[in-house]
Amino acid sequence: MKEIEKALEELGKAVGDEVYKMAGGIFVKRNKEDIKKELEEKLETLKLRVSTLTKQEEKMQKRLSELQEKLQQAITSTAAQ
């Protein structure tokens, strides 16, 4: 995400309507607006992925806490017998 944000920042500084984009091992001349739209779409996709992964992580942390609590209760009840 940081790389795309930096690329968009640098793209804003570019003079003219054409810029060069790295494709494989070569640079290809492209329209500045096309590249900007492409980068913005990639950035939005990455933000959605990060959001989804964050939510999944929170759910997994909650589930882990629940399992730890159940395990602790099971250990405590076994030890008490």
N, CA, C and O of each residue as an XYZ file, in Angstrom:
324
protein
N       0.823     -1.182      0.000
C       0.000      0.000      0.000
C       0.871      1.250      0.000
O       0.588      2.221     -0.702
N       1.939      1.209      0.804
C       2.828      2.376      0.880
C       3.472      2.652     -0.479
O       3.619      3.808     -0.876
N       3.855      1.592     -1.190
C       4.473      1.770     -2.501
C       3.503      2.410     -3.482
O       3.880      3.293     -4.252
N       2.253      1.965     -3.451
C       1.258      2.526     -4.358
C       0.968      3.976     -3.996
O       0.849      4.827     -4.878
N       0.853      4.262     -2.692
C       0.630      5.641     -2.267
C       1.791      6.537     -2.703
O       1.577      7.665     -3.148
N       3.011      6.035     -2.574
C       4.187      6.805     -2.994
C       4.180      6.996     -4.513
O       4.509      8.075     -5.006
N       3.808      5.955     -5.246
C       3.747      6.059     -6.705
C       2.705      7.092     -7.126
O       2.943      7.868     -8.051
N       1.555      7.107     -6.459
C       0.529      8.105     -6.768
C       1.022      9.518     -6.462
O       0.736     10.462     -7.199
N       1.760      9.646     -5.372
C       2.330     10.947     -5.005
C       3.298     11.420     -6.084
O       3.250     12.575     -6.507
N       4.170     10.532     -6.521
C       5.153     10.882     -7.551
C       4.459     11.140     -8.891
O       4.893     11.994     -9.665
N       3.403     10.414     -9.154
C       2.650     10.589    -10.390
C       2.035     11.989    -10.429
O       1.952     12.613    -11.486
N       1.608     12.468     -9.263
C       1.068     13.821     -9.185
C       2.095     14.885     -9.503
O       1.748     15.975     -9.959
N       3.349     14.578     -9.268
C       4.432     15.528     -9.547
C       4.873     15.493    -11.006
O       5.537     16.415    -11.479
N       4.504     14.428    -11.720
C       4.965     14.242    -13.100
C       4.421     15.331    -14.017
O       3.259     15.726    -13.919
N       5.270     15.796    -14.894
C       4.887     16.807    -15.877
C       4.545     16.094    -17.181
O       5.250     15.175    -17.597
N       3.478     16.515    -17.811
C       3.092     15.914    -19.083
C       2.008     14.873    -18.895
O       1.609     14.549    -17.776
N       1.537     14.354    -20.036
C       0.438     13.389    -20.025
C       0.900     11.942    -20.081
O       0.096     11.025    -19.910
N       2.186     11.732    -20.319
C       2.684     10.367    -20.433
C       3.760     10.097    -19.392
O       4.578     10.958    -19.069
N       3.731      8.884    -18.883
C       4.723      8.435    -17.909
C       5.183      7.048    -18.329
O       4.630      6.451    -19.252
N       6.193      6.547    -17.648
C       6.698      5.214    -17.934
C       6.348      4.283    -16.783
O       6.466      4.635    -15.609
N       5.915      3.092    -17.154
C       5.544      2.076    -16.171
C       6.442      0.862    -16.381
O       6.700      0.450    -17.511
N       6.912      0.298    -15.271
C       7.755     -0.886    -15.347
C       6.874     -2.089    -15.653
O       5.914     -2.362    -14.933
N       7.202     -2.801    -16.715
C       6.479     -4.013    -17.092
C       7.521     -5.098    -17.352
O       8.190     -5.103    -18.385
N       7.641     -6.005    -16.404
C       8.701     -7.008    -16.527
C      10.036     -6.326    -16.327
O      10.276     -5.718    -15.283
N      10.895     -6.420    -17.305
C      12.215     -5.803    -17.206
C      12.353     -4.557    -18.046
O      13.463     -4.055    -18.226
N      11.230     -4.038    -18.576
C      11.309     -2.860    -19.441
C      10.332     -1.779    -18.970
O       9.407     -2.046    -18.204
N      10.558     -0.571    -19.440
C       9.641      0.526    -19.179
C       8.750      0.714    -20.395
O       9.220      0.671    -21.532
N       7.467      0.922    -20.153
C       6.494      1.116    -21.221
C       5.856      2.489    -21.038
O       5.450      2.852    -19.934
N       5.770      3.245    -22.125
C       5.143      4.561    -22.059
C       3.635      4.381    -21.967
O       3.034      3.661    -22.764
N       3.026      5.049    -20.979
C       1.578      4.932    -20.771
C       1.001      6.303    -20.476
O       1.721      7.236    -20.122
N      -0.306      6.409    -20.628
C      -1.018      7.637    -20.316
C      -1.059      7.813    -18.803
O      -1.355      6.867    -18.073
N      -0.767      9.000    -18.342
C      -0.687      9.308    -16.913
C      -2.007      9.004    -16.196
O      -2.000      8.419    -15.113
N      -3.123      9.392    -16.782
C      -4.427      9.169    -16.158
C      -4.766      7.688    -16.058
O      -5.360      7.252    -15.072
N      -4.393      6.915    -17.069
C      -4.640      5.466    -17.027
C      -3.881      4.822    -15.871
O      -4.417      3.987    -15.144
N      -2.643      5.222    -15.720
C      -1.818      4.686    -14.634
C      -2.386      5.110    -13.290
O      -2.427      4.311    -12.354
N      -2.823      6.350    -13.184
C      -3.389      6.848    -11.935
C      -4.627      6.035    -11.551
O      -4.770      5.627    -10.399
N      -5.514      5.802    -12.510
C      -6.719      5.005    -12.245
C      -6.349      3.585    -11.830
O      -6.934      3.030    -10.899
N      -5.389      3.010    -12.513
C      -4.942      1.647    -12.207
C      -4.392      1.562    -10.785
O      -4.731      0.644    -10.039
N      -3.548      2.513    -10.416
C      -2.969      2.522     -9.069
C      -4.035      2.746     -7.996
O      -3.991      2.122     -6.936
N      -4.983      3.627     -8.267
C      -6.056      3.882     -7.304
C      -6.911      2.637     -7.101
O      -7.325      2.344     -5.980
N      -7.178      1.898     -8.186
C      -7.938      0.652     -8.074
C      -7.179     -0.387     -7.262
O      -7.759     -1.074     -6.422
N      -5.880     -0.497     -7.516
C      -5.058     -1.437     -6.752
C      -5.041     -1.063     -5.281
O      -5.123     -1.934     -4.415
N      -4.934      0.223     -4.996
C      -4.910      0.700     -3.614
C      -6.232      0.378     -2.919
O      -6.239     -0.061     -1.769
N      -7.339      0.593     -3.606
C      -8.654      0.299     -3.027
C      -8.786     -1.199     -2.756
O      -9.302     -1.597     -1.712
N      -8.326     -2.023     -3.685
C      -8.368     -3.477     -3.501
C      -7.540     -3.886     -2.291
O      -7.981     -4.707     -1.487
N      -6.355     -3.326     -2.156
C      -5.504     -3.645     -1.012
C      -6.130     -3.200      0.299
O      -6.039     -3.909      1.302
N      -6.764     -2.036      0.302
C      -7.433     -1.569      1.515
C      -8.555     -2.517      1.920
O      -8.744     -2.790      3.105
N      -9.301     -3.021      0.933
C     -10.366     -3.985      1.226
C      -9.793     -5.279      1.786
O     -10.344     -5.855      2.725
N      -8.688     -5.733      1.207
C      -8.042     -6.956      1.701
C      -7.555     -6.780      3.137
O      -7.734     -7.667      3.971
N      -6.947     -5.647      3.418
C      -6.459     -5.378      4.774
C      -7.627     -5.351      5.749
O      -7.542     -5.904      6.846
N      -8.707     -4.710      5.349
C      -9.894     -4.640      6.201
C     -10.449     -6.032      6.479
O     -10.787     -6.355      7.618
N     -10.542     -6.847      5.446
C     -11.042     -8.215      5.592
C     -10.134     -9.032      6.499
O     -10.613     -9.745      7.381
N      -8.841     -8.932      6.290
C      -7.897     -9.682      7.114
C      -7.916     -9.217      8.564
O      -7.761    -10.024      9.480
N      -8.105     -7.931      8.772
C      -8.192     -7.404     10.135
C      -9.406     -7.976     10.850
O      -9.320     -8.379     12.010
N     -10.537     -8.010     10.153
C     -11.751     -8.583     10.742
C     -11.562    -10.065     11.040
O     -11.982    -10.547     12.092
N     -10.931    -10.791     10.118
C     -10.674    -12.212     10.345
C      -9.753    -12.408     11.538
O      -9.960    -13.316     12.343
N      -8.748    -11.569     11.655
C      -7.820    -11.664     12.780
C      -8.552    -11.431     14.102
O      -8.326    -12.145     15.079
N      -9.422    -10.436     14.122
C     -10.183    -10.151     15.342
C     -11.060    -11.343     15.730
O     -11.151    -11.696     16.905
N     -11.701    -11.957     14.737
C     -12.548    -13.125     15.014
C     -11.707    -14.283     15.544
O     -12.114    -14.984     16.471
N     -10.543    -14.476     14.954
C      -9.670    -15.563     15.386
C      -9.147    -15.304     16.800
O      -9.037    -16.235     17.598
N      -8.826    -14.059     17.112
C      -8.361    -13.714     18.461
C      -9.465    -13.965     19.483
O      -9.213    -14.474     20.576
N     -10.688    -13.602     19.115
C     -11.821    -13.833     20.006
C     -12.022    -15.325     20.227
O     -12.231    -15.769     21.356
N     -11.960    -16.093     19.150
C     -12.128    -17.553     19.247
C     -11.006    -18.160     20.093
O     -11.259    -19.052     20.903
N      -9.792    -17.693     19.916
C      -8.658    -18.165     20.697
C      -8.871    -17.893     22.181
O      -8.618    -18.754     23.024
N      -9.337    -16.691     22.489
C      -9.602    -16.344     23.892
C     -10.669    -17.252     24.492
O     -10.543    -17.703     25.630
N     -11.723    -17.518     23.716
C     -12.786    -18.404     24.191
C     -12.248    -19.811     24.454
O     -12.573    -20.427     25.468
N     -11.429    -20.310     23.540
C     -10.862    -21.652     23.706
C      -9.906    -21.705     24.894
O      -9.885    -22.689     25.632
N      -9.113    -20.648     25.080
C      -8.208    -20.607     26.226
C      -8.993    -20.615     27.533
O      -8.608    -21.277     28.496
N     -10.085    -19.880     27.554
C     -10.919    -19.834     28.751
C     -11.530    -21.207     29.034
O     -11.536    -21.660     30.178
N     -12.039    -21.861     28.008
C     -12.619    -23.200     28.186
C     -11.563    -24.195     28.665
O     -11.821    -25.020     29.541
N     -10.381    -24.104     28.080
C      -9.295    -24.986     28.469
C      -8.896    -24.740     29.920
O      -8.670    -25.684     30.677
N      -8.811    -23.478     30.302
C      -8.452    -23.136     31.675
C      -9.514    -23.679     32.656
O      -9.185    -24.202     33.721
N     -10.782    -23.542     32.270
C     -11.871    -24.061     33.113
C     -11.774    -25.573     33.234
O     -11.974    -26.132     34.312
N     -11.463    -26.236     32.113
C     -11.350    -27.693     32.130
C     -10.192    -28.131     33.022
O     -10.320    -29.089     33.785
N      -9.065    -27.432     32.927
C      -7.897    -27.748     33.753
C      -8.228    -27.514     35.231
O      -7.885    -28.330     36.086
N      -8.890    -26.408     35.520
C      -9.256    -26.073     36.898
C     -10.214    -27.092     37.468
O     -10.051    -27.515     38.612
N     -11.207    -27.494     36.703
C     -12.183    -28.466     37.208
C     -11.556    -29.847     37.365
O     -11.933    -30.585     38.275
N     -10.621    -30.212     36.513
C      -9.920    -31.490     36.632
C      -9.010    -31.499     37.856
O      -8.926    -32.495     38.575
N      -8.335    -30.385     38.080
C      -7.433    -30.267     39.221
C      -8.188    -30.274     40.536
O      -7.664    -30.730     41.552
N      -9.420    -29.772     40.526
C     -10.221    -29.694     41.741
C     -10.759    -31.067     42.150
O     -11.105    -31.278     43.312
N     -10.826    -31.979     41.217
C     -11.374    -33.312     41.528
C     -10.363    -34.144     42.160
O     -10.633    -35.297     42.495
